[in-house]
Amino acid sequence: MTAPSAQVWPFAVEQVHPTEIDGQPLDTYHRWMQVVVPASLIGLPVVNIPAGFDARGLPLGLQLIGRRGSDARLLQLAQGWHEATGYPKAQPPQL
């Protein structure tokens, strides 16, 4: 299964955390990253991979969620992605 790594694009370092998503206010700090909670709570292995960049050159990630006990397979998949995409060699954003 795949899911985004967060519900928002990277935000300014001066901003402690997002306070809204698409105009909807967030009631607590953790709402902007709540998509990572379910797999962790039920003990499934997860690995995050880079998936692209926005117009500013800032990264977006995807979490790959595996079945219980599939940790090694997920790591192999992530390594294959790393080698196939070249994301680790991507240039940092030009802000």
N, C-alpha and C positions, 0 to 999 in steps of 0.2 A: 504494500500500500504506500502511496505517496501523499504528502501534504506539504503546504508551505512551512517554512521554518519560523515565520512570524506573520502577523496580519498587516504589517506596515513595512514600507521601504525604510532603509536606514535614515535616521533623523540626526539633526545637528547635535554635536557633542555637548553643547551648552544646555540642551534640553534633557532634563532628568529622565523623562519618559513621555510617550505620546499621551495626550489627554482626550483625543478623539480619533475616530476612524471614519472617514467619509462623512464627516459632519455629525457623527453620533458620539456623544460624550461617553467616556469610559468611567465606570463607577469605582474601579480600583486600579492600582498600579499594574497588576499582572494581566489585565485583559488583553493588552497588545501582544502578548506572547502565549496566550492560553492554548493555542493549537498544539503546543508541545507537551501539555500535561497528560492527556489521556493515555498515551502509550507508556509513559513513565509510571503512571499510577498502577497500571496493570502488569508491569514488568516485562514489556516487550522490548527487544533490542531495536535501537534507532541509530542511524548514521545520517549526518547532514552532508549534502553535496552542493556545490555551487551550480546555479541553474541559468544564470544570465545577469544582465546589467540593465539598469534604467538609463534614461537619456543623460543623466549626470555621470554615468559610469559607475554607479554604486551597485553593489551586488545583491542578488536575491538568491536564497537557498531553498532547497527542498529537503524534507526529511523522508528517508526511506525507512519504513517500519516493517519489521519482519516478524515471523512466527517465533514463539518461544524456542530458544535453542539455536536460532539461525544466525547468531552473531558472526561466525566466521564467514558465512555466505554473504552477509551484508558488507563486511569489510572487503571481501574479494570484489564485490560489485562496485563499491566506492573506489577501490583502487583502479579497476578497469575504466571507470568514468574519468578519474584523474588522468590516466594515461591517454584516453581517447580524445578528451576535450581540450587539454592544454590550459585549462583555467588557472592552474597554479602559476603559469607564466604570464597571465594577463596583467596589463599595466594597471597601477592604482589610478583611481579617479583623478582627473585634473580639475580641481575646484578653484 
